Amino acid sequence: MTDRVTDGAAVEAAIADAHRREWARVLAATTRVARDLDLAEECVQEAYAAALRTWAGTGIPDSPAAWLTTTARRRAVDAIRRDASLRSRLPLLVEPGEADGAAGMLEPDAGTIPDERLRLIFTCCHPALAQEAQVALTLRLICGVPTADIARAFLVSEATVAARVTRAKKKISAARIPYRVPRPAELPDRLRAVLAVIHLLFTAGHTAPSGASLVRPDLVDRAMHLARMLAELMPDDTEVRGLHALLLVTDARRATRAGPDGRLVRLAEQDRSQWDRTALAEAREMIVGCLRAGPPGRYVLQAAIASLYAEAPSCDQTDWPQIVALYDKLLEAWPSPVVALNRAVPLAMAAGPEAALAEVEELERDGRLSGYHYLPAVKADLLSRLGRAAEAAACYRRALGLAANEPERAFLAEQLAEHTRPA
């Protein structure tokens, strides 16, 4: 135990750090005792709350994770003793009959999935659940992504995501689905959801859906680590390598995406000499190998698109027609309205803003991106390039009303001011 600590800010910082780094491990250890996911989550939350009250008087422990784990596990044992009926509830993450410490969900053969957090993700991505439920449950409970941010990633309401998580838990309980670390032969059935979890975790860190910072480095670093571990676990899967390459090439620009004041810096204005060339080279080698291996999937195609952006000496020298062609293939593999919107950006460079604007207006009529702030932002840029300043201002205003990330809001506010400034 460290010296007596009464500084509330220091305690809050220590708890926040423990939440970012240790939530999954504490939850895993508590689940082994609670044998019920809801109870384990409740006990872990109580442990963090207890830490806030206790550490201010006793000092921050030398091992916050151990303190939190012990506290959460004790609360789980107490809860089970208070309510004997809990013993009949479904052991969500442990097979019946497994004793604490026996080989099971949380202590499998390390040779199968050597990384603890990756084991938990594979475990939660149970094929009996719908993929959207698997991903939402895993992002919320294992990765600690706020429900509101998951909702923004799925382009649905926060209530919808909360309901998905609740239904997933209820289905696990009602169907008595035994959750355990999957065997090697079972990994492919869960891989698609695991890839989606890692990709969305990275996306939530690369451009935070909300908050004061453009980037959440803790989420980015966690996703990068998981992608590398997954690539080591399944080196022959091209989509696994494609996702790893996509994250490498995208994160290579991290240092240039925001200025010293936190201001968002557009791609065309970024200092390309500061991009991580080692990461870009590693990603390119993987992308080329994946493209040679056969028809590319969505992650390989996304990586190839990102690599073309990064390889160009300047924005003006980007191979826009090739990027549009890759987006066409990506839409075949992944017919998402977000992909269609992203395609409009290079299309404007290759075929002109009018052609891109027609595509964006079609997406507006479609309605699936009605709450997605990038749609009016892209439309505003296209209208501005066409000299339609008043219409552009209206779109910037709409985008500003939907955005929740402060650097993005500041950028949109600047654009709105520029387009409403008297001539």
C-alpha positions as CSV (number, residue, x, y, z in Angstrom):
1,M,0.0,0.0,0.0
2,T,1.3,3.5,-0.8
3,D,1.4,6.3,1.7
4,R,-1.9,7.6,2.9
5,V,-3.6,9.4,0.0
6,T,-6.3,12.0,0.5
7,D,-6.1,13.7,-2.9
8,G,-9.4,13.0,-4.6
9,A,-8.1,13.8,-8.0
10,A,-5.3,11.3,-7.6
11,V,-7.7,8.6,-6.5
12,E,-10.1,9.4,-9.4
13,A,-7.2,9.2,-11.9
14,A,-6.0,5.9,-10.4
15,I,-9.5,4.4,-10.7
16,A,-10.0,5.7,-14.2
17,D,-6.6,4.1,-15.2
18,A,-7.6,0.8,-13.5
19,H,-10.9,0.9,-15.4
20,R,-9.2,1.3,-18.8
21,R,-6.6,-1.3,-18.1
22,E,-8.1,-3.9,-15.8
23,W,-11.9,-4.0,-16.3
24,A,-11.8,-7.1,-18.4
25,R,-9.5,-9.0,-16.1
26,V,-11.4,-8.1,-13.0
27,L,-14.7,-9.0,-14.6
28,A,-13.2,-12.4,-15.8
29,A,-12.0,-13.3,-12.3
30,T,-15.3,-12.3,-10.7
31,T,-17.3,-14.2,-13.2
32,R,-15.5,-17.3,-12.2
33,V,-16.8,-16.9,-8.7
34,A,-20.2,-15.4,-9.5
35,R,-20.9,-17.9,-12.3
36,D,-23.4,-15.3,-13.6
37,L,-22.5,-12.4,-15.9
38,D,-25.1,-9.9,-14.5
39,L,-24.0,-10.6,-10.9
40,A,-20.3,-10.4,-11.8
41,E,-20.8,-7.1,-13.6
42,E,-22.7,-5.6,-10.7
43,C,-20.0,-6.7,-8.2
44,V,-17.2,-5.2,-10.3
45,Q,-19.1,-1.9,-10.5
46,E,-19.5,-2.0,-6.8
47,A,-15.8,-2.7,-6.3
48,Y,-14.9,0.4,-8.4
49,A,-17.3,2.5,-6.4
50,A,-15.9,1.1,-3.1
51,A,-12.4,2.0,-4.3
52,L,-13.4,5.6,-4.8
53,R,-14.6,5.8,-1.2
54,T,-11.8,3.7,0.4
55,W,-8.6,4.7,-1.4
56,A,-8.9,8.4,-0.3
57,G,-8.4,7.3,3.2
58,T,-6.2,4.2,3.0
59,G,-4.1,5.2,0.0
60,I,-3.9,3.8,-3.5
61,P,-2.9,0.1,-3.3
62,D,0.3,-1.1,-4.9
63,S,-1.8,-3.3,-7.2
64,P,-5.2,-1.7,-7.9
65,A,-6.3,-4.6,-10.0
66,A,-5.7,-7.1,-7.2
67,W,-7.6,-4.9,-4.8
68,L,-10.5,-4.5,-7.2
69,T,-10.6,-8.3,-8.0
70,T,-10.5,-9.3,-4.3
71,T,-13.3,-6.8,-3.5
72,A,-15.5,-7.8,-6.4
73,R,-15.1,-11.6,-5.8
74,R,-15.9,-11.1,-2.1
75,R,-19.1,-9.3,-3.0
76,A,-20.0,-12.0,-5.4
77,V,-19.6,-14.7,-2.7
78,D,-21.6,-12.6,-0.2
79,A,-24.4,-12.2,-2.8
80,I,-24.6,-15.9,-3.4
81,R,-24.7,-16.6,0.3
82,R,-27.5,-14.1,0.7
83,D,-29.6,-15.5,-2.1
84,A,-29.3,-19.3,-2.4
85,S,-31.5,-19.2,-5.5
86,L,-28.6,-17.7,-7.4
87,R,-27.0,-21.1,-7.3
88,S,-29.6,-22.4,-9.8
89,R,-29.0,-19.5,-12.2
90,L,-27.2,-20.2,-15.4
91,P,-23.4,-20.0,-15.0
92,L,-23.0,-17.8,-18.0
93,L,-19.3,-18.0,-18.6
94,V,-18.3,-21.2,-16.9
95,E,-19.3,-24.7,-17.7
96,P,-21.4,-26.5,-15.0
97,G,-19.2,-28.3,-12.5
98,E,-16.1,-26.3,-13.0
99,A,-14.4,-25.4,-9.8
100,D,-12.7,-22.1,-9.2
101,G,-9.3,-22.5,-10.8
102,A,-10.2,-25.5,-12.9
103,A,-9.6,-25.5,-16.6
104,G,-12.5,-23.6,-18.1
105,M,-13.6,-20.3,-19.6
106,L,-11.1,-18.1,-18.0
107,E,-8.1,-20.5,-17.6
108,P,-7.9,-22.4,-20.9
109,D,-4.9,-23.9,-22.5
110,A,-2.8,-20.9,-23.1
111,G,-1.7,-22.3,-26.4
112,T,-5.2,-21.9,-27.8
113,I,-5.7,-18.2,-27.3
114,P,-2.7,-16.8,-25.4
115,D,-4.0,-13.3,-24.9
116,E,-6.5,-13.0,-22.0
117,R,-8.6,-10.2,-23.4
118,L,-8.8,-11.9,-26.8
119,R,-9.9,-15.1,-25.0
120,L,-12.7,-13.1,-23.4
121,I,-13.8,-11.6,-26.8
122,F,-13.9,-15.0,-28.5
123,T,-15.9,-16.3,-25.5
124,C,-18.5,-13.6,-25.6
125,C,-18.9,-13.9,-29.4
126,H,-21.1,-17.0,-29.0
127,P,-22.7,-18.1,-32.3
128,A,-26.0,-18.7,-30.6
129,L,-26.4,-14.9,-30.4
130,A,-27.1,-12.6,-33.4
131,Q,-23.8,-11.0,-34.5
132,E,-25.0,-7.5,-33.6
133,A,-25.8,-8.8,-30.1
134,Q,-22.4,-10.5,-29.8
135,V,-20.6,-7.3,-30.8
136,A,-22.6,-5.0,-28.6
137,L,-22.3,-7.3,-25.6
138,T,-18.5,-7.6,-26.0
139,L,-17.8,-4.0,-26.7
140,R,-19.8,-2.9,-23.6
141,L,-18.8,-5.5,-21.1
142,I,-15.3,-6.6,-22.2
143,C,-14.0,-3.5,-23.9
144,G,-15.7,-0.9,-21.8
145,V,-17.0,1.2,-24.7
146,P,-19.9,3.4,-23.5
147,T,-23.4,2.4,-24.7
148,A,-23.8,5.8,-26.4
149,D,-20.6,5.3,-28.4
150,I,-21.6,1.8,-29.5
151,A,-24.9,3.3,-30.6
152,R,-23.1,5.8,-32.8
153,A,-21.0,3.1,-34.3
154,F,-24.1,1.1,-35.2
155,L,-26.1,4.2,-36.2
156,V,-28.9,3.3,-33.8
157,S,-30.3,4.8,-30.6
158,E,-28.6,4.3,-27.2
159,A,-31.8,2.5,-26.1
160,T,-31.5,0.1,-28.9
161,V,-28.0,-0.9,-28.0
162,A,-29.0,-1.3,-24.3
163,A,-31.9,-3.5,-25.3
164,R,-29.6,-5.7,-27.5
165,V,-27.2,-6.2,-24.6
166,T,-30.1,-7.0,-22.2
167,R,-31.7,-9.4,-24.7
168,A,-28.4,-11.2,-25.3
169,K,-28.0,-11.8,-21.5
170,K,-31.6,-13.0,-21.3
171,K,-31.1,-15.4,-24.2
172,I,-28.0,-16.8,-22.6
173,S,-29.9,-17.4,-19.4
174,A,-33.1,-18.7,-20.9
175,A,-31.4,-21.0,-23.4
176,R,-28.9,-22.2,-20.8
177,I,-26.0,-21.5,-23.2
178,P,-22.8,-22.6,-21.6
179,Y,-20.2,-19.9,-22.2
180,R,-16.6,-21.2,-22.3
181,V,-13.4,-20.5,-24.2
182,P,-14.0,-22.0,-27.7
183,R,-11.9,-24.9,-28.9
184,P,-9.6,-24.3,-31.9
185,A,-12.2,-25.8,-34.3
186,E,-14.8,-23.4,-33.0
187,L,-12.9,-20.2,-33.6
188,P,-13.9,-19.7,-37.3
189,D,-17.6,-19.6,-36.4
190,R,-16.9,-16.7,-34.1
191,L,-14.2,-14.9,-36.1
192,R,-16.5,-12.6,-38.0
193,A,-17.9,-11.1,-34.8
194,V,-14.4,-10.9,-33.2
195,L,-13.1,-9.0,-36.3
196,A,-16.1,-6.6,-36.0
197,V,-15.4,-6.0,-32.3
198,I,-11.7,-5.2,-32.8
199,H,-12.5,-2.9,-35.8
200,L,-15.2,-1.0,-33.9
201,L,-13.0,-0.7,-30.9
202,F,-10.3,0.8,-33.0
203,T,-12.8,3.1,-34.7
204,A,-14.1,4.3,-31.4
205,G,-10.5,5.2,-30.5
206,H,-9.3,6.6,-33.8
207,T,-12.1,9.2,-33.9
208,A,-13.8,9.2,-30.5
209,P,-17.6,9.4,-31.0
210,S,-17.8,11.9,-28.2
211,G,-15.6,13.7,-25.7
212,A,-13.0,16.4,-25.7
213,S,-10.2,14.6,-27.7
214,L,-10.2,13.6,-31.3
215,V,-8.4,10.3,-30.4
216,R,-8.7,7.9,-27.5
217,P,-5.2,6.3,-27.5
218,D,-6.1,3.7,-24.9
219,L,-8.8,2.2,-27.2
220,V,-6.6,2.5,-30.3
221,D,-3.6,0.8,-28.5
222,R,-5.9,-2.0,-27.2
223,A,-7.3,-2.7,-30.6
224,M,-3.9,-2.7,-32.2
225,H,-2.7,-5.2,-29.6
226,L,-5.7,-7.4,-30.2
227,A,-5.3,-7.3,-34.0
228,R,-1.7,-8.3,-33.7
229,M,-2.5,-11.2,-31.3
230,L,-5.3,-12.4,-33.6
231,A,-2.9,-12.3,-36.6
232,E,-0.4,-14.4,-34.7
233,L,-3.2,-16.8,-33.7
234,M,-4.7,-17.2,-37.2
235,P,-1.9,-16.2,-39.6
236,D,-3.4,-17.9,-42.6
237,D,-6.7,-16.0,-42.6
238,T,-6.6,-13.2,-45.1
239,E,-9.4,-11.1,-43.4
240,V,-7.5,-11.3,-40.1
241,R,-4.3,-10.0,-41.8
242,G,-6.5,-7.5,-43.7
243,L,-7.8,-6.1,-40.5
244,H,-4.3,-5.9,-39.0
245,A,-3.1,-4.1,-42.1
246,L,-6.1,-1.7,-42.0
247,L,-5.4,-0.7,-38.4
248,L,-1.7,-0.3,-39.1
249,V,-2.1,2.0,-42.1
250,T,-4.8,4.0,-40.5
251,D,-3.0,4.5,-37.2
252,A,0.2,5.5,-39.0
253,R,-1.2,9.0,-39.3
254,R,-2.1,9.4,-35.6
255,A,0.6,12.0,-34.8
256,T,-0.6,14.4,-37.6
257,R,-4.4,14.2,-37.2
258,A,-4.6,16.9,-34.6
259,G,-2.6,20.0,-34.0
260,P,-0.8,21.0,-30.7
261,D,-4.0,22.7,-29.7
262,G,-6.1,19.6,-30.4
263,R,-7.6,21.1,-33.6
264,L,-8.6,18.6,-36.3
265,V,-6.2,18.6,-39.2
266,R,-7.6,17.6,-42.6
267,L,-5.9,14.8,-44.5
268,A,-4.8,17.3,-47.2
269,E,-3.1,19.4,-44.6
270,Q,-1.3,16.7,-42.6
271,D,2.5,16.5,-42.6
272,R,3.1,13.2,-44.5
273,S,6.7,13.2,-43.5
274,Q,5.6,12.4,-39.9
275,W,3.6,9.3,-40.9
276,D,4.9,6.0,-39.5
277,R,6.6,4.6,-42.6
278,T,7.5,1.4,-40.9
279,A,3.9,0.6,-40.1
280,L,2.9,1.6,-43.7
281,A,5.5,-0.8,-45.2
282,E,4.4,-3.6,-42.9
283,A,0.7,-3.0,-43.9
284,R,1.5,-2.8,-47.6
285,E,3.3,-6.2,-47.5
286,M,0.3,-7.8,-45.8
287,I,-2.1,-6.2,-48.2
288,V,-0.2,-7.4,-51.3
289,G,0.0,-10.9,-49.9
290,C,-3.8,-10.9,-49.1
291,L,-4.7,-9.6,-52.6
292,R,-2.6,-12.4,-54.2
293,A,-4.2,-15.0,-52.0
294,G,-7.6,-14.7,-53.6
295,P,-10.8,-12.6,-53.8
296,P,-10.4,-9.9,-51.1
297,G,-12.9,-9.5,-48.3
298,R,-14.1,-6.2,-46.7
299,Y,-11.1,-5.7,-44.4
300,V,-8.5,-6.4,-47.1
301,L,-10.3,-3.9,-49.4
302,Q,-10.5,-1.3,-46.7
303,A,-6.8,-1.7,-46.0
304,A,-6.0,-1.4,-49.7
305,I,-8.0,1.8,-49.9
306,A,-6.3,3.3,-46.8
307,S,-2.9,2.3,-48.2
308,L,-3.6,4.1,-51.5
309,Y,-4.4,7.3,-49.6
310,A,-1.2,6.9,-47.5
311,E,1.1,6.1,-50.4
312,A,0.3,9.2,-52.4
313,P,3.0,11.9,-52.2
314,S,0.3,14.5,-51.7
315,C,-3.5,14.7,-51.7
316,D,-3.6,16.0,-55.3
317,Q,-1.5,13.1,-56.5
318,T,-3.8,10.4,-55.0
319,D,-5.0,7.7,-57.4
320,W,-8.7,8.7,-57.1
321,P,-10.0,6.5,-59.9
322,Q,-8.4,3.4,-58.3
323,I,-9.8,4.2,-54.9
324,V,-13.3,4.6,-56.4
325,A,-12.8,1.2,-58.1
326,L,-11.8,-0.4,-54.8
327,Y,-14.9,1.2,-53.1
328,D,-17.1,-0.4,-55.8
329,K,-15.6,-3.8,-54.9
330,L,-16.0,-3.0,-51.2
331,L,-19.7,-2.2,-51.7
332,E,-20.2,-5.6,-53.2
333,A,-18.5,-7.3,-50.3
334,W,-20.1,-5.0,-47.7
335,P,-23.2,-3.1,-48.9
336,S,-23.2,-0.5,-46.2
337,P,-24.5,3.1,-46.6
338,V,-21.4,4.3,-44.7
339,V,-19.2,2.7,-47.4
340,A,-21.3,4.4,-50.0
341,L,-20.9,7.8,-48.3
342,N,-17.1,7.3,-48.0
343,R,-17.0,6.5,-51.7
344,A,-18.5,9.9,-52.4
345,V,-15.3,11.6,-51.2
346,P,-12.9,10.1,-53.9
347,L,-15.7,10.2,-56.4
348,A,-15.8,14.0,-56.1
349,M,-12.1,14.1,-56.8
350,A,-12.3,11.7,-59.8
351,A,-15.6,12.7,-61.4
352,G,-16.4,16.1,-59.9
353,P,-18.5,17.3,-56.9
354,E,-21.8,17.2,-58.9
355,A,-21.5,13.4,-59.4
356,A,-20.7,12.9,-55.7
357,L,-23.5,15.2,-54.6
358,A,-26.0,13.1,-56.5
359,E,-24.8,10.0,-54.6
360,V,-25.0,11.7,-51.3
361,E,-28.5,13.0,-51.9
362,E,-29.6,9.5,-52.8
363,L,-28.2,8.4,-49.4
364,E,-30.2,11.2,-47.8
365,R,-33.4,9.8,-49.3
366,D,-32.5,6.3,-48.2
367,G,-32.7,7.5,-44.6
368,R,-30.4,5.0,-42.9
369,L,-27.8,7.7,-42.2
370,S,-30.2,10.3,-40.9
371,G,-28.4,10.7,-37.6
372,Y,-24.9,10.3,-39.0
373,H,-23.2,13.7,-38.8
374,Y,-20.7,12.8,-41.6
375,L,-23.4,12.8,-44.2
376,P,-24.4,16.5,-43.9
377,A,-20.7,17.3,-43.4
378,V,-19.7,15.6,-46.7
379,K,-22.7,17.2,-48.4
380,A,-21.7,20.6,-47.1
381,D,-18.2,20.3,-48.5
382,L,-19.6,19.3,-51.9
383,L,-22.0,22.2,-51.9
384,S,-19.3,24.6,-51.0
385,R,-17.1,23.4,-53.8
386,L,-20.0,24.0,-56.2
387,G,-20.4,27.6,-54.9
388,R,-23.7,27.0,-53.1
389,A,-22.6,28.6,-49.8
390,A,-26.0,29.1,-48.2
391,E,-26.9,25.5,-48.7
392,A,-23.5,24.4,-47.5
393,A,-24.0,26.5,-44.3
394,A,-27.3,24.7,-43.6
395,C,-25.6,21.3,-43.9
396,Y,-22.7,22.4,-41.7
397,R,-25.3,23.6,-39.1
398,R,-27.1,20.2,-39.3
399,A,-23.8,18.3,-39.0
400,L,-22.8,20.4,-36.0
401,G,-26.1,19.5,-34.3
402,L,-25.4,15.8,-34.7
403,A,-21.7,15.7,-33.8
404,A,-20.5,15.0,-30.2
405,N,-16.7,15.0,-30.6
406,E,-15.4,18.4,-29.5
407,P,-12.6,18.8,-32.1
408,E,-15.0,17.8,-34.9
409,R,-17.6,20.2,-33.5
410,A,-15.0,23.0,-33.5
411,F,-14.0,22.2,-37.1
412,L,-17.6,22.2,-38.2
413,A,-18.3,25.5,-36.3
414,E,-15.3,27.1,-38.2
415,Q,-16.7,26.0,-41.5
416,L,-20.2,27.2,-40.6
417,A,-18.8,30.6,-39.6
418,E,-16.8,30.8,-42.9
419,H,-20.0,30.1,-44.9
420,T,-22.2,32.6,-43.1
421,R,-19.6,35.4,-43.0
422,P,-20.9,38.5,-44.9
423,A,-19.3,38.9,-48.3
